[in-house]
């Protein structure tokens, strides 16, 4: 008697286990969806669906909101980084122009240069004397020589007059091209046909020998 009273005081006397709780829950859901006559109640059905799917829907909406916020944060940070890079580029370009040593705009090596300029690989690296030096490339035809002189990266043409031949050296961004002409009239014609935008340096063999002798003395 005492044992039965203690068990009733500690627990709920109306329930006898999980099966009873499941039966009561099913009965509650049935009364919510159907009325006393057995007809379907649309409001009760929607309310039951809301109770069943509100937690998964809240989790899904939370994940979508998190992904959207994360993507917007990444876009914002990337735009700030790009703006900072453009600001640094403008600052370095202004400093380079103030020094007066800037030869052309193609020497402004920038972080976004590979995207902005397709000729990025033609920019000289200024690695130092003997670091990235290459052998001169000899030109065989006059047409090829004039085409190289008209290129944008052609910086200067050095003409060396010798008694036997005339040697032309075209300095570009990556290579040095040479052309040897034995005919003097043809060499003069080639020298006159060089593009005017290219800097031309004329060197004679006698003046070169005199300068070498003066330096030795």
ZIFENNOR-V701916 format. One line per field, one symbol per residue. psi: psi as a letter, one per 30 degrees, with the letter a starting at -180 (. if undefined). A space follows every 50 residues. Layout:
psi=???
This chain:
psi=eeeeeeeeeeakffkgaeeeeeeeeeeeeefeelaffgkkjeeeeeeeee eegeeeeeeeeeeeeeeeeeeeeeeeeeeeeeeeeeeeeeeeeeeeeffg gjelfffjjlegefeejfhefgkkfhflkfehklkkkkkeleeeeeeefg legjelkkjjkleelkkkkjjaeelkkkkkkfkeeeeeeeefgkkffkkk jkkleeeeeeeeeeee.
